[in-house]
Amino acid sequence: MNEALTLLSFGDQGWGDTIAFGVLVTVSLAIATLPFGLILGFLIALAKNSSEPSLKLAANIYTTIFRGLPELLTLFLVYFGVQIGLQQGLKLLGFETYIEVNSFVAGMVALALVFSSYASEAFLSAFKGIPQGQYEGGYALGLSKYQTLTLVVLPQLIRLALPALGNLWLILLKETSLVSVIGLSDLIRESGIAARVTKEPFLFFGIACLIYLVLAIISSTGLARIERWSKRGDVSR
């Protein structure tokens, strides 16, 4: 027991500071990815809900690709594909140079692409749950399409999509572990390094499990409060 506490302590003799840094990177990556995924997913849902066939087709192709590909493969395509694309582009311009994409940015882009493809379905289902009369009521009041969307539809849309988006957030939090394969020092990578050095894999991966569970519990509690707040205007029946 004392040996385990020593290994988990902070300072030169323990790995506590390393694990804490990995937790910080994991949470930072998830939080940085979330707004991009939400915005992109909302725009894709708008395209799917549009009357323009070309927009619908492009949005459906997008979601089919990124919902069909494994998340790890998407990460590899973004991380290595962007590097190769930039190098080839510079080569055509006469520049011979090596470019390495930042692993944090690559992970954020890849996870945002996957998250947005699923979030778009959550938003689309929410769109279908809003009666057409809500749009007509907004137009009858003299609101433009943009004003109707932002003032009438969007508040209801968020409330309807929130449960599904909450589940997607928890999935995103877990999928950040994939970035360890491209060298980002997240919780899984730092736990793996500590496990190999100390020959204590059960201890450090067990701690990683507990940390992910704590993050999930905190997230679930926060999401429950946000959901209650979003329904504060509902009339009790």
C-alpha positions as MATLAB code, in Angstrom:
seq = 'MNEALTLLSFGDQGWGDTIAFGVLVTVSLAIATLPFGLILGFLIALAKNSSEPSLKLAANIYTTIFRGLPELLTLFLVYFGVQIGLQQGLKLLGFETYIEVNSFVAGMVALALVFSSYASEAFLSAFKGIPQGQYEGGYALGLSKYQTLTLVVLPQLIRLALPALGNLWLILLKETSLVSVIGLSDLIRESGIAARVTKEPFLFFGIACLIYLVLAIISSTGLARIERWSKRGDVSR';
ca = [
       0.000    0.000    0.000;
       2.783    2.394    0.924;
       4.578    1.591   -2.330;
       1.450    2.376   -4.349;
       0.990    5.685   -2.556;
       4.617    6.530   -3.246;
       4.189    5.787   -6.959;
       1.078    7.969   -7.109;
       2.590   10.831   -5.141;
       3.700   14.140   -6.611;
       7.359   14.930   -6.953;
      10.494   13.109   -8.060;
       9.534    9.743   -6.575;
       5.961    9.585   -7.858;
       3.972    9.826  -11.061;
       1.141   11.955   -9.719;
       2.182   15.103  -11.562;
       2.517   13.158  -14.834;
      -0.936   11.609  -14.469;
      -2.391   15.014  -13.566;
      -0.890   16.505  -16.724;
      -2.440   13.686  -18.759;
      -5.849   14.426  -17.210;
      -5.433   18.112  -18.075;
      -4.633   17.278  -21.710;
      -7.580   14.858  -21.952;
     -10.099   17.339  -20.563;
      -8.630   20.221  -22.586;
      -8.890   18.234  -25.803;
     -12.524   17.289  -25.152;
     -13.502   20.861  -24.225;
     -11.648   22.317  -27.237;
     -13.335   19.839  -29.586;
     -16.878   20.340  -28.287;
     -17.727   23.819  -29.693;
     -16.355   22.998  -33.153;
     -18.267   19.719  -33.216;
     -21.499   21.387  -32.092;
     -21.294   24.237  -34.590;
     -20.377   21.946  -37.468;
     -23.065   19.449  -36.489;
     -25.682   22.223  -36.348;
     -24.691   23.480  -39.805;
     -24.877   19.953  -41.214;
     -28.322   19.509  -39.659;
     -29.424   22.779  -41.287;
     -28.174   21.460  -44.615;
     -30.057   18.188  -44.132;
     -33.189   20.114  -43.190;
     -32.818   22.392  -46.197;
     -35.000   22.231  -49.295;
     -31.888   22.466  -51.494;
     -31.082   18.939  -52.858;
     -27.363   19.621  -53.287;
     -26.992   20.668  -49.635;
     -28.875   17.591  -48.463;
     -26.703   15.339  -50.621;
     -23.440   16.898  -49.402;
     -24.534   16.651  -45.754;
     -25.619   13.026  -46.142;
     -22.302   12.118  -47.804;
     -20.413   13.817  -44.965;
     -22.259   11.965  -42.214;
     -22.077    8.656  -44.072;
     -18.294    8.935  -44.348;
     -17.491    9.953  -40.785;
     -20.092    7.726  -39.149;
     -18.879    4.793  -41.228;
     -15.138    5.160  -40.668;
     -13.567    3.964  -37.409;
     -12.554    6.920  -35.254;
      -8.949    5.715  -35.133;
      -8.762    5.601  -38.928;
     -10.188    9.135  -39.143;
      -7.491   10.257  -36.713;
      -4.764    8.690  -38.849;
      -6.179   10.219  -42.036;
      -6.209   13.687  -40.501;
      -2.826   13.429  -38.779;
      -0.854   11.858  -41.627;
      -3.009   13.008  -44.542;
      -2.724   16.702  -43.732;
       1.042   16.412  -43.363;
       1.399   14.659  -46.716;
      -1.004   17.096  -48.397;
       0.884   20.147  -47.139;
       4.252   18.693  -48.087;
       3.069   17.801  -51.588;
       1.527   21.244  -52.015;
       4.753   22.967  -50.989;
       6.710   20.615  -53.243;
       4.664   21.739  -56.219;
       5.547   25.321  -55.304;
       9.243   24.439  -55.239;
       9.728   24.136  -51.485;
      11.311   21.000  -50.042;
      10.464   20.958  -46.353;
       9.134   18.614  -43.708;
       5.939   19.612  -41.939;
       4.643   17.962  -38.796;
       1.066   18.622  -37.754;
       0.491   19.311  -34.072;
      -0.999   16.180  -32.518;
      -3.399   18.175  -30.317;
      -4.804   20.045  -33.318;
      -5.004   16.862  -35.395;
      -6.840   15.084  -32.593;
      -9.221   18.004  -32.163;
     -10.037   18.125  -35.891;
     -10.530   14.367  -36.201;
     -12.738   14.132  -33.111;
     -14.726   17.192  -34.206;
     -15.426   15.583  -37.592;
     -16.721   12.418  -35.965;
     -18.626   14.249  -33.227;
     -20.323   16.595  -35.707;
     -21.535   13.715  -37.880;
     -23.412   12.224  -34.925;
     -24.452   15.594  -33.478;
     -26.069   16.490  -36.793;
     -28.458   13.556  -36.372;
     -29.339   14.738  -32.861;
     -30.054   18.236  -34.161;
     -32.008   16.865  -37.130;
     -34.235   14.799  -34.839;
     -34.780   17.910  -32.719;
     -35.725   19.885  -35.833;
     -38.351   17.267  -36.642;
     -39.711   17.540  -33.097;
     -40.530   21.239  -33.490;
     -44.046   21.781  -34.942;
     -44.322   23.722  -38.186;
     -46.636   26.114  -36.378;
     -43.641   27.481  -34.449;
     -42.116   28.676  -37.718;
     -45.434   30.049  -38.955;
     -46.001   31.863  -35.671;
     -42.624   33.552  -35.969;
     -43.315   34.649  -39.534;
     -46.764   35.912  -38.480;
     -45.091   38.150  -35.906;
     -42.984   39.692  -38.653;
     -39.758   37.867  -37.816;
     -37.325   37.008  -40.578;
     -36.186   33.441  -41.190;
     -32.960   34.135  -39.275;
     -34.812   35.724  -36.346;
     -37.312   32.867  -36.248;
     -34.467   30.362  -36.199;
     -32.476   32.079  -33.456;
     -35.300   33.396  -31.251;
     -38.014   30.766  -31.649;
     -36.548   27.521  -32.959;
     -33.031   27.422  -31.478;
     -34.026   27.503  -27.765;
     -36.429   24.610  -28.318;
     -33.895   22.826  -30.492;
     -31.242   22.841  -27.772;
     -33.693   21.515  -25.185;
     -34.802   18.654  -27.448;
     -31.285   17.728  -28.577;
     -29.656   18.037  -25.149;
     -30.072   14.385  -23.980;
     -28.505   13.017  -27.168;
     -25.750   15.646  -27.115;
     -25.008   14.755  -23.502;
     -24.402   11.139  -24.497;
     -22.173   12.297  -27.344;
     -20.125   14.390  -24.895;
     -19.471   11.335  -22.739;
     -18.442    9.378  -25.847;
     -16.154   12.230  -26.904;
     -14.537   12.264  -23.468;
     -13.650    8.582  -23.822;
     -12.554    8.847  -27.456;
      -9.861   11.350  -26.522;
      -7.868    8.285  -25.450;
      -7.280    7.535  -29.150;
      -4.898   10.477  -29.523;
      -2.293    8.610  -27.493;
      -1.393    6.687  -30.669;
      -0.171    9.892  -32.383;
       2.017   10.925  -29.463;
      -0.208   13.283  -27.497;
       0.487   13.058  -23.780;
      -3.050   12.350  -22.629;
      -4.162   10.277  -19.639;
      -3.811    6.917  -21.400;
      -0.353    7.661  -22.787;
       0.996    8.940  -19.480;
      -0.519    5.976  -17.627;
       1.059    3.610  -20.139;
       4.481    5.178  -19.709;
       4.205    4.963  -15.930;
       3.041    1.349  -16.156;
       5.991    0.328  -18.352;
       8.602    2.106  -16.244;
       7.361    0.894  -12.875;
       6.102   -2.537  -14.055;
       2.781   -1.751  -12.337;
       0.217   -1.802  -15.179;
      -2.745   -2.742  -12.989;
      -2.138    0.198  -10.659;
      -1.810    2.918  -13.266;
      -4.447    1.670  -15.708;
      -6.733    1.141  -12.727;
      -6.178    4.758  -11.726;
      -6.929    5.793  -15.325;
     -10.226    3.869  -15.137;
     -11.174    5.622  -11.911;
     -10.321    9.033  -13.366;
     -12.464    8.410  -16.455;
     -15.328    7.311  -14.214;
     -14.982   10.438  -12.072;
     -14.993   12.624  -15.202;
     -18.103   10.795  -16.436;
     -19.885   11.280  -13.097;
     -19.019   14.978  -13.022;
     -20.189   15.361  -16.624;
     -23.439   13.489  -15.962;
     -24.160   15.681  -12.940;
     -23.484   18.832  -14.928;
     -25.601   17.659  -17.850;
     -28.497   16.827  -15.538;
     -28.392   20.349  -14.112;
     -28.250   21.890  -17.598;
     -31.211   19.776  -18.661;
     -33.219   20.903  -15.623;
     -32.300   24.512  -16.402;
     -33.392   24.125  -20.029;
     -36.815   22.903  -18.865;
     -37.341   25.651  -16.296;
     -40.083   27.224  -18.422;
     -42.105   24.036  -18.856;
     -45.575   24.130  -17.381;
     -46.301   21.402  -14.824;
     -49.242   19.267  -15.841;
];
